[in-house]
Amino acid sequence: MSPSGGVTRNTLRQQIADALRDEVLAGRLPPGREFTVKQIAEQYGVSATPVREALFDLSAQGLLASDQHRGFQVREFTVSDYRAMAEARALVVEGLFRNPAERVAVRPEGLASIRRRAAEAVRAAKGGDLDVLIGYDLRFWRELGQFVLNPYVSDFLTRLRVQAWVFAVHRLRRDGMDEGVLWFGHEDLVEAIARGDHEQVHAALHSYYAHALAWADRLEARAAGGDAPGPSAPAESRESGESGESRESGKSREFPGTPRTSKTLGHCA
């Protein structure tokens, strides 16, 4: 295979993975939705190989479950799963701040972009625009994660935030958004980081994780009482392909069993 052929296939694989991730995070591929490699390949008009690779990538990220005979299924996360995600993130971040000088390196030139992400995430949350909120929230956390010196830790935190949004999004689509249950501390956190105020950074992060765990408590209490969960969600996030942000457009193709899709693959030779 020529070098350009390898690049083209890898690019297509990533585009398919990004588009599918967007559909899951937007709630257009809901938990439990099943599909096969053949169906996705036909919808996009591409060969099975990059589709299969993309689906296995998403399975490795915990967003899809795979079955040798039934194909792939959007993973259904439980409240217990979500609680475990929040606790895991909190434990890792606590470890980072035990000795931040050796584990975190803030680059001042990177803060301007993060401030913009923070402002847009808060604006979207207050305005009830879930697609935009997810996109900016996950980009905010991903860019903050670039200050973490251990890339494996950064990737792990990003993956958990994406999974947490997968858990949250269909609940918000169903129940609606409420300012009282969304986290608005993005701007306070980035300003504390800019000042080098470790105490306030720790306080903001503690508030973030406490907020997520409190939502899990409310969901469990409502389930125990037989009531449908009310509107609530963490301000989490997502890796690559954020909803609410533009992508190169090509020929629009719908996913199997999905009314519409807003994401398209870019052109590949």
HELIX and SHEET records of a PDB file:
HELIX    1   1 PRO A    3  LEU A   25  1                                  23    
HELIX    2   2 VAL A   37  TYR A   44  1                                   8    
HELIX    3   3 ALA A   48  ALA A   60  1                                  13    
HELIX    4   4 VAL A   79  LEU A   96  1                                  18    
HELIX    5   5 PRO A  100  ARG A  103  1                                   4    
HELIX    6   6 PRO A  108  GLY A  110  5                                   3    
HELIX    7   7 LEU A  111  GLY A  127  1                                  17    
HELIX    8   8 LEU A  130  GLY A  145  1                                  16    
HELIX    9   9 PRO A  151  ASP A  175  1                                  25    
HELIX   10  10 GLU A  179  VAL A  181  5                                   3    
HELIX   11  11 HIS A  186  ARG A  195  1                                  10    
HELIX   12  12 HIS A  198  GLY A  225  1                                  28    
SHEET    1   A 3 GLU A  34  PHE A  35  0                                        
SHEET    2   A 3 GLY A  71  VAL A  74 -1                                        
SHEET    3   A 3 LEU A  64  ASP A  67 -1                                        
END                                                                             
